Amino acid sequence: MKKKSIFLVFAILLVIGTFVTGCGKKEDKKKYDYLVLVNKQNKLPDNWEEVVELVTVKNAWDEDIQVEKEAYEKFKELKSALEKDGVTIELDSVYRSVKRQQELWDEFTIKYGEDYVKKYVAVPGYSEHHTGLAIDICLRKDGELIYENDDMIAEKEIFSKIHAKLSDYGFILRYLEGRDDITGYSYEPWHLRYVGSTKIAKEIMSKDITLEEYLKKNK
């Protein structure tokens, strides 16, 4: 075989190899489903903690916490947009490993008893916080942090402004008022959930439905 022919064959193989590698990278890009459903009936996928991409950031109390990378980037955009409306939100609780959930389960069982834990604490493996896509926020108002549940629920005007902007950044309000029969949890205006798509988020929020209801119709 002549040198030119050998070079041509090598070049063709190189192009094919580059194309195949590029396709592989595209397939690897989506390692997990942003619409993953984790609730009292649906367990976290077995390999989730191995593939989810977390970043370490600071919460309102300057503590290290972790959150899914893309969700955090969108949270920063949401926070910036809300500040233009005079609303300041901060991170409270975000990612929680299954191991940490088990520790909490054990601690609360000893402290409050098994009946209390079964009612108020998610079973390890069944908490949406395992995904890194669930974000509990707190408010900063007049220089003070508002983080107690009852105090935040009382801030209806502020949360109406927050909820109005969620879908613009791919977030939904996860636990709607009066839907605990579907979600398994009472109303939590502070519990945001990143779904990875502004289109899907807008559909869920505009129809005032839960993630469970959306997935039932679309998956």
C-alpha positions in Angstrom: 0.0 0.0 0.0 1.3 3.4 -0.9 2.1 6.0 1.7 -0.7 8.3 0.5 -3.2 5.5 0.8 -2.0 4.6 4.3 -2.3 8.2 5.3 -5.9 8.4 3.9 -7.0 5.3 5.7 -5.5 6.6 9.0 -7.3 10.0 8.5 -10.6 8.3 7.9 -10.2 6.1 11.0 -9.3 9.2 13.0 -12.5 11.0 11.9 -14.7 8.0 12.7 -13.0 7.6 16.1 -13.6 11.3 16.9 -17.2 11.0 15.8 -17.9 7.9 18.0 -16.2 9.5 21.0 -18.2 12.7 20.5 -21.4 10.7 20.4 -20.4 8.9 23.6 -19.8 12.2 25.4 -23.3 13.4 24.4 -24.9 10.2 25.8 -22.9 10.6 29.0 -24.0 14.2 29.5 -27.4 13.3 31.0 -26.4 11.0 33.8 -29.7 11.3 35.7 -33.3 12.3 35.3 -34.2 15.8 36.6 -37.8 14.6 36.8 -36.9 11.7 39.2 -39.8 11.1 41.6 -38.8 10.4 45.2 -41.6 10.4 47.7 -43.1 8.1 50.4 -43.8 5.4 47.8 -40.9 5.9 45.4 -37.3 5.2 46.5 -34.2 7.0 45.3 -32.7 5.2 42.3 -29.9 2.8 43.6 -27.1 4.5 41.6 -28.2 8.1 42.2 -25.7 9.1 44.8 -22.9 7.7 42.6 -23.7 9.8 39.6 -25.3 13.1 40.9 -23.0 16.1 40.4 -22.9 18.0 43.7 -21.2 21.3 44.5 -20.4 22.5 48.0 -21.7 25.9 48.9 -22.6 27.9 52.0 -26.1 28.2 53.5 -27.6 31.2 55.4 -25.6 30.2 58.5 -22.3 30.0 56.6 -22.4 26.2 56.9 -21.1 23.9 54.2 -23.9 22.2 52.3 -24.2 20.4 49.0 -26.6 20.8 46.1 -26.8 19.5 42.5 -24.7 21.7 40.3 -27.2 22.9 37.7 -29.9 23.4 40.3 -27.5 25.7 42.2 -26.7 27.8 39.1 -30.4 28.3 38.5 -31.0 29.1 42.2 -28.5 31.9 42.0 -30.3 33.3 38.9 -33.6 33.1 40.8 -32.1 34.7 43.9 -30.7 37.6 41.8 -34.1 38.1 40.0 -36.0 38.2 43.3 -33.6 40.8 44.8 -34.7 43.2 42.1 -38.2 42.9 43.6 -36.9 43.5 47.1 -37.0 39.8 48.1 -34.0 38.1 49.5 -33.9 34.3 49.8 -31.1 32.1 51.3 -30.3 28.5 51.2 -31.3 26.4 54.2 -31.4 22.7 53.8 -30.5 21.0 50.4 -28.8 17.7 49.8 -29.0 15.0 52.5 -27.4 11.6 51.9 -29.2 8.4 52.7 -26.7 7.7 55.4 -27.3 11.0 57.0 -31.1 10.4 56.8 -30.6 7.1 58.6 -28.6 8.9 61.3 -31.4 11.5 61.8 -34.0 8.7 61.8 -32.1 6.9 64.6 -31.5 10.2 66.6 -35.1 11.3 66.4 -36.4 7.8 67.3 -34.3 7.9 70.5 -35.4 11.5 71.3 -39.0 11.5 70.3 -40.1 7.9 69.8 -41.0 5.7 66.8 -44.5 7.1 66.3 -43.2 10.6 66.0 -40.5 9.6 63.5 -42.8 7.7 61.3 -45.1 10.8 61.1 -42.5 13.6 60.6 -39.3 12.1 59.3 -38.8 10.6 55.8 -37.7 7.0 55.7 -34.0 6.8 54.6 -33.9 6.4 50.8 -37.3 8.1 50.4 -36.5 11.7 51.0 -36.5 14.1 48.1 -33.5 15.8 49.6 -31.4 12.8 48.6 -31.6 14.0 45.0 -29.8 17.3 45.6 -32.6 18.9 43.5 -34.8 19.9 46.4 -34.0 23.2 48.0 -35.4 24.5 51.3 -35.0 28.3 51.4 -35.4 30.8 54.2 -36.0 34.5 54.0 -34.0 37.6 54.9 -36.3 40.5 55.9 -35.1 43.8 57.4 -31.7 42.2 58.0 -33.2 39.3 60.0 -33.4 35.6 59.0 -36.9 34.1 58.9 -36.6 30.3 59.0 -39.1 28.8 61.4 -41.9 27.1 59.5 -44.8 29.0 61.0 -43.1 32.3 60.6 -42.4 31.6 56.9 -46.0 30.5 56.2 -47.1 33.8 57.6 -45.1 35.6 54.9 -47.7 35.1 52.2 -47.0 38.2 50.2 -43.3 37.4 50.0 -43.8 33.8 49.0 -46.3 34.8 46.3 -43.6 36.8 44.7 -41.1 33.9 45.0 -43.6 31.3 43.6 -44.4 33.6 40.6 -40.8 33.4 39.4 -40.0 29.8 40.1 -40.8 28.4 36.7 -38.7 31.0 34.9 -35.7 29.1 36.3 -36.8 25.5 36.1 -38.2 25.3 39.7 -41.6 24.3 41.0 -43.3 24.5 44.3 -43.1 20.9 45.4 -45.6 20.6 48.2 -48.8 22.5 47.4 -51.4 23.5 49.9 -54.1 20.9 50.3 -52.3 18.3 48.2 -50.8 16.2 51.1 -53.0 13.3 50.0 -51.0 13.2 46.8 -47.5 14.3 47.9 -47.6 12.9 51.3 -46.5 16.2 52.9 -48.3 19.3 54.1 -47.9 22.7 52.5 -44.3 23.9 52.4 -43.9 27.3 50.6 -40.1 27.1 51.2 -39.5 23.7 49.5 -38.5 24.3 45.9 -37.7 21.6 43.4 -35.6 21.9 40.3 -37.0 19.9 37.3 -34.4 20.8 34.7 -36.7 22.5 32.2 -38.5 25.9 32.3 -41.1 24.5 29.9 -42.0 21.7 32.2 -41.8 23.9 35.2 -44.2 26.4 33.6 -46.7 23.7 32.7 -46.7 22.3 36.3 -47.0 25.8 37.9 -49.6 27.2 35.5 -51.8 24.1 35.9 -51.3 24.2 39.7 -50.5 20.5 39.8 -48.0 18.3 41.7 -45.0 16.6 40.2 -46.8 13.3 40.8 -49.8 14.5 38.7 -47.6 15.7 35.9 -45.6 12.5 35.7 -48.7 10.4 35.8 -49.9 12.1 32.6 -46.6 12.4 30.8 -44.5 9.3 31.6 
